[in-house]
Amino acid sequence: MLLTLHTKPFSFSLKEKLITSQGVLEKKEGWLLHIENFIGDQGWGEISPLKKSELNECKNIIENLTPTISREKLESNIKLWPKALGFGLGAALAELDGLIGSKSEEGWLNAPTSAILLLRNQFLKETLDVLINKQKAYQYPLTLKLKIAIDSQPKEKDLLTQILKQLPKDVRLRLDANEGLNLLQAKEWAQSLKQETRLEWLEQPLPADDLEGLLELSQLIPIALDESLLVNPSLRKSWKGWQVRRPLLEGDPRNLLKELKNGASYRMVSTSFETGIGLRWIHHLAALQQKGPTPTAPGLAPGWCPDSQLFSRNPELVWKAA
């Protein structure tokens, strides 16, 4: 089957710098993707890698794609091409086939209330009071996320102690180290947190390939994998604890769509800062997760992207805004 395929570049800057142990994220670049078959069915996708090396690899492939291409060629290359490109193609083909979107039984689902990703300069009592007072606007419990492994460990532990003193018992807290700790540091965090009932999980405390250390830590406190799932995709089947799933980075989204429809547990759907085309998928998958056996707040980072039609739910408006 022959398809017509078009791509269009996009770029945008985040409202705030995202500072993690792995560096600073200020800007996103990528491509929007549109596929149409001979009877006029359409599918939209997004290619939105985080790493510059993958961005360049996608660019080289995209520049060599022809506007008319066989579906068989696309399907045979999805697993071979970069994961971000695999997402874009899989997303468009899934919509083309009615697995998701307006032709599907569910349509596009709306996401549940997101966890709140906190800026490090927001840890003032006034800011926390505002969040706590707004709990009625959220689906309980209010979930906050804090990046760690950025400052010294004593300084961060002191900061966390101050925050915990102000949080009600029904608030959940996630800590995300982005691979920034060694095993000794992670054990110190685990020992200080193992009696903390508000902790939902410690996310990716160790380097992605340190599975032995991560398993050891998981005996002390809940550990969620993120980067490990990208480095070693087989962990998506074998890891029994929480999985932070970032669909735009992990390849063909039809796989995660199937997992969630089949009732997979301990998944949390997370943004990687995408346009409205990718965001429709994030919202839909997060809604499916919320219906599953282990509902939890998705990680959508509300308020971090600029106000623009680039983030519209209408893909045609996103395309025009790019």
C-alpha positions as CSV (number, residue, x, y, z in Angstrom):
1,M,0.0,0.0,0.0
2,L,1.4,3.4,-1.0
3,L,1.1,6.3,1.4
4,T,1.8,10.0,1.1
5,L,4.1,11.3,3.9
6,H,5.0,14.8,4.8
7,T,7.1,16.2,7.6
8,K,7.5,19.7,9.0
9,P,10.1,21.0,11.5
10,F,9.2,22.7,14.7
11,S,11.0,24.2,17.6
12,F,10.0,26.0,20.9
13,S,11.6,27.1,24.1
14,L,10.3,26.1,27.5
15,K,9.0,28.8,29.8
16,E,11.5,27.8,32.4
17,K,14.9,25.9,32.2
18,L,14.5,22.3,33.4
19,I,17.6,21.6,35.5
20,T,18.5,17.9,36.2
21,S,21.6,16.0,37.2
22,Q,22.2,15.4,33.5
23,G,22.1,19.0,32.4
24,V,19.7,21.8,31.4
25,L,16.8,21.5,28.9
26,E,15.7,24.9,27.5
27,K,14.5,24.1,23.9
28,K,12.9,21.3,22.0
29,E,13.2,20.6,18.2
30,G,11.8,18.0,16.0
31,W,9.3,17.3,13.2
32,L,5.6,16.9,12.8
33,L,4.6,14.0,10.5
34,H,1.4,13.6,8.4
35,I,0.5,10.4,6.6
36,E,-2.5,9.8,4.2
37,N,-3.7,6.8,2.3
38,F,-5.3,6.7,-1.1
39,I,-8.9,6.9,0.3
40,G,-8.1,10.0,2.4
41,D,-7.6,8.4,5.8
42,Q,-5.1,10.5,7.8
43,G,-2.6,10.0,10.7
44,W,-0.5,12.5,12.5
45,G,2.8,11.9,14.4
46,E,5.6,13.7,16.1
47,I,9.3,13.1,16.1
48,S,10.6,14.8,19.2
49,P,14.0,13.4,20.6
50,L,15.7,14.8,23.6
51,K,19.3,13.9,22.6
52,K,21.1,15.9,19.9
53,S,22.7,12.8,18.5
54,E,19.2,11.2,17.9
55,L,17.9,14.5,16.5
56,N,20.7,14.5,13.9
57,E,20.1,10.8,13.1
58,C,16.4,11.4,12.5
59,K,17.2,14.4,10.3
60,N,19.4,12.3,8.0
61,I,16.6,9.7,7.6
62,I,13.8,12.3,7.1
63,E,15.7,14.1,4.4
64,N,15.9,10.9,2.4
65,L,12.2,9.9,2.7
66,T,10.1,10.4,-0.4
67,P,6.6,11.9,-0.3
68,T,5.2,8.6,-1.7
69,I,6.3,5.6,0.3
70,S,5.1,2.1,0.9
71,R,3.5,1.1,4.2
72,E,5.6,-2.0,4.1
73,K,8.8,0.0,4.1
74,L,7.7,2.1,7.0
75,E,6.6,-0.9,9.1
76,S,9.8,-2.8,8.4
77,N,12.0,0.1,9.5
78,I,10.1,1.3,12.6
79,K,12.2,-1.0,14.9
80,L,15.4,-0.2,13.1
81,W,15.2,3.6,13.0
82,P,15.7,5.9,16.0
83,K,13.1,5.5,18.7
84,A,11.7,9.0,18.4
85,L,11.1,8.4,14.7
86,G,9.5,5.1,15.5
87,F,7.1,6.9,17.7
88,G,6.1,9.4,15.0
89,L,5.5,6.7,12.4
90,G,3.7,4.3,14.8
91,A,1.5,7.1,16.1
92,A,0.5,8.2,12.6
93,L,-0.1,4.6,11.4
94,A,-2.2,3.8,14.5
95,E,-4.4,6.8,13.9
96,L,-4.7,5.9,10.2
97,D,-5.9,2.4,11.2
98,G,-8.4,3.7,13.8
99,L,-6.6,2.2,16.7
100,I,-6.7,5.6,18.4
101,G,-8.3,8.9,17.6
102,S,-11.6,10.0,16.1
103,K,-12.2,6.7,14.2
104,S,-11.7,4.6,17.4
105,E,-14.4,3.7,19.9
106,E,-12.9,5.8,22.6
107,G,-11.8,8.8,20.5
108,W,-9.1,10.9,22.2
109,L,-9.3,10.6,26.0
110,N,-8.5,13.5,28.3
111,A,-5.7,13.1,30.8
112,P,-6.3,13.0,34.6
113,T,-4.8,15.6,36.8
114,S,-1.0,15.8,36.5
115,A,1.7,15.7,39.2
116,I,3.2,19.1,39.7
117,L,6.9,19.5,38.7
118,L,8.3,22.0,41.1
119,L,11.0,24.6,40.3
120,R,13.7,24.7,42.8
121,N,13.1,28.4,43.5
122,Q,9.5,27.6,44.3
123,F,10.2,25.9,47.6
124,L,8.8,28.7,49.7
125,K,6.0,28.3,52.1
126,E,3.8,30.6,50.2
127,T,4.1,28.5,47.0
128,L,3.4,25.3,48.8
129,D,0.4,26.8,50.5
130,V,-1.0,27.8,47.2
131,L,-0.6,24.3,45.8
132,I,-2.1,22.7,49.0
133,N,-5.1,25.1,48.9
134,K,-5.8,24.2,45.3
135,Q,-6.2,20.5,46.1
136,K,-9.9,20.7,45.5
137,A,-9.1,21.4,41.8
138,Y,-7.1,18.2,41.6
139,Q,-8.0,14.6,41.6
140,Y,-6.8,13.5,45.0
141,P,-4.2,13.0,46.1
142,L,-2.1,16.0,45.1
143,T,1.2,14.7,43.7
144,L,4.4,16.8,43.7
145,K,7.7,16.0,42.0
146,L,11.1,17.2,43.1
147,K,14.3,16.9,41.1
148,I,17.3,15.9,43.3
149,A,21.1,15.1,42.7
150,I,21.6,18.7,41.6
151,D,23.0,20.3,44.8
152,S,24.9,18.7,47.6
153,Q,23.1,15.9,49.3
154,P,23.1,17.5,52.8
155,K,21.6,20.7,51.3
156,E,19.0,18.7,49.4
157,K,18.0,16.7,52.4
158,D,17.6,19.8,54.5
159,L,15.4,21.3,51.7
160,L,13.3,18.1,51.6
161,T,12.9,18.2,55.4
162,Q,11.6,21.8,55.2
163,I,9.1,20.8,52.5
164,L,7.9,17.7,54.3
165,K,7.1,19.8,57.4
166,Q,4.6,21.8,55.3
167,L,2.9,19.0,53.4
168,P,-0.3,17.4,54.5
169,K,-0.5,13.6,55.1
170,D,-2.5,13.0,51.9
171,V,0.0,14.6,49.5
172,R,2.2,12.3,47.5
173,L,5.8,13.2,46.7
174,R,8.1,11.8,44.0
175,L,11.9,12.4,44.0
176,D,13.7,12.1,40.6
177,A,17.5,11.8,40.6
178,N,17.9,11.3,36.8
179,E,20.7,8.8,37.3
180,G,22.6,11.3,39.5
181,L,23.4,9.2,42.6
182,N,25.9,6.5,43.3
183,L,24.8,3.5,45.3
184,L,26.1,4.8,48.7
185,Q,24.2,8.1,48.2
186,A,21.1,6.3,47.1
187,K,21.1,4.1,50.1
188,E,21.4,7.1,52.4
189,W,18.4,8.6,50.7
190,A,16.5,5.3,51.0
191,Q,17.3,5.0,54.7
192,S,16.1,8.5,55.4
193,L,12.9,7.9,53.4
194,K,11.8,4.4,54.2
195,Q,9.4,5.6,56.9
196,E,8.0,8.4,54.9
197,T,4.5,7.5,54.0
198,R,4.0,10.4,51.5
199,L,6.8,9.1,49.3
200,E,5.4,7.5,46.1
201,W,8.8,6.6,44.7
202,L,12.4,7.5,44.1
203,E,12.9,7.7,40.4
204,Q,16.0,6.4,38.6
205,P,18.5,7.1,41.4
206,L,21.3,5.1,39.7
207,P,22.8,4.9,36.2
208,A,20.5,3.2,33.8
209,D,22.6,0.0,33.5
210,D,23.0,-0.6,37.3
211,L,20.2,-3.0,37.5
212,E,21.7,-4.8,40.5
213,G,21.9,-1.6,42.5
214,L,18.4,-0.6,41.5
215,L,17.0,-4.0,42.6
216,E,18.8,-3.7,45.9
217,L,17.3,-0.3,46.5
218,S,13.8,-1.5,45.6
219,Q,13.9,-3.7,48.7
220,L,14.1,-0.6,50.8
221,I,11.8,1.9,49.2
222,P,9.7,2.1,45.9
223,I,12.0,2.6,43.0
224,A,10.7,3.8,39.6
225,L,12.7,3.2,36.4
226,D,12.9,5.8,33.7
227,E,16.2,5.9,31.7
228,S,16.8,2.2,32.4
229,L,13.7,1.4,30.3
230,L,15.1,3.3,27.3
231,V,18.6,1.7,27.6
232,N,17.2,-1.8,28.2
233,P,13.6,-2.1,26.8
234,S,13.3,-5.7,28.1
235,L,12.9,-4.3,31.6
236,R,9.4,-3.1,30.5
237,K,8.4,-6.7,30.8
238,S,10.5,-7.8,33.8
239,W,10.6,-4.9,36.2
240,K,7.8,-5.4,38.7
241,G,7.9,-1.9,40.3
242,W,6.9,1.4,38.8
243,Q,7.8,2.3,35.3
244,V,8.0,5.9,34.1
245,R,7.0,5.6,30.4
246,R,7.9,8.4,28.0
247,P,6.1,7.3,24.8
248,L,7.8,9.8,22.5
249,L,11.2,8.4,23.4
250,E,10.6,4.7,23.4
251,G,9.5,3.9,19.9
252,D,6.3,2.6,18.3
253,P,3.5,3.6,20.7
254,R,1.2,0.9,19.6
255,N,3.0,-1.4,22.1
256,L,2.3,0.7,25.1
257,L,-1.3,1.3,23.9
258,K,-1.8,-2.4,23.9
259,E,-0.2,-2.9,27.3
260,L,-2.5,-0.3,28.9
261,K,-5.6,-1.6,27.2
262,N,-4.7,-5.0,28.5
263,G,-4.6,-3.6,32.1
264,A,-0.8,-3.4,32.7
265,S,0.0,-2.2,36.2
266,Y,2.6,0.1,37.7
267,R,3.0,2.3,34.7
268,M,3.1,6.1,34.8
269,V,2.9,8.1,31.6
270,S,5.2,11.1,31.3
271,T,5.9,14.0,29.0
272,S,9.1,14.7,27.2
273,F,7.8,18.2,26.3
274,E,6.0,17.6,23.0
275,T,3.6,19.6,20.7
276,G,-0.1,19.1,20.7
277,I,0.2,16.2,18.3
278,G,2.3,14.2,20.7
279,L,0.4,15.5,23.7
280,R,-2.8,13.9,22.4
281,W,-1.1,10.5,22.8
282,I,0.3,11.4,26.2
283,H,-3.2,12.4,27.5
284,H,-4.9,9.3,26.0
285,L,-2.4,6.9,27.4
286,A,-2.5,8.6,30.8
287,A,-6.3,8.3,30.8
288,L,-6.0,4.5,30.0
289,Q,-3.5,4.1,32.9
290,Q,-5.9,5.9,35.2
291,K,-8.5,3.3,34.4
292,G,-6.1,0.4,35.1
293,P,-5.3,-1.5,38.3
294,T,-2.7,1.0,39.7
295,P,-4.0,4.6,38.9
296,T,-1.6,7.4,39.6
297,A,-1.0,11.0,38.5
298,P,0.7,11.3,35.1
299,G,3.8,13.6,34.6
300,L,2.6,16.2,32.2
301,A,4.6,19.2,33.5
302,P,1.7,21.6,33.2
303,G,2.7,25.2,32.5
304,W,6.1,24.5,31.2
305,C,5.4,24.9,27.5
306,P,4.5,28.3,25.9
307,D,1.0,29.3,25.1
308,S,0.6,28.7,21.4
309,Q,-1.4,26.8,18.8
310,L,1.6,24.5,18.6
311,F,0.1,22.8,21.6
312,S,-3.5,22.6,20.3
313,R,-5.5,19.4,20.3
314,N,-6.2,20.1,16.6
315,P,-3.3,18.6,14.6
316,E,-4.0,20.9,11.6
317,L,-3.6,24.0,13.9
318,V,-0.4,22.5,15.2
319,W,0.9,22.0,11.7
320,K,0.1,25.6,10.7
321,A,1.8,26.9,13.9
322,A,5.0,25.0,13.4
